[in-house]
């Protein structure tokens, strides 16, 4: 059953905070610090990928493309606070690559949770 969230962000503080928030909401979460690590964690138990866009090793856009090509049923939520480019640009690229929904950091946690719950076969 694909009911886990794979949370990918190179910002340890934000990753830990979102991990804790989702756990408190009853969501099973697996974390990765970049896209390269995330690729090794994706399997049939993942129902939703939450990924930052600006990361080392394998960026969010490349990760979204790879996941969308290999796992078309995984819900993809892209998040970005920008870095070299404004967050909006990263998120536009994420949408073009196949993200289902995008959020600019900081974002409303309740809206974020609702987006994750929309994942196929996923419930809290």
Buried (B, 14 or more C-beta within 10 A) or exposed (E): EBBBBBBBBBBEEBBEEBBEBBEEBEBBBBBBBBBBBBBEBBEEEBBBBBBBBBBEBBBBBBBBBBBBEEBEEBBBBBBBBBBEEEBEEBBBBBBEBBBBBBBBBEBEEEEBBEBBBEBEEBEE
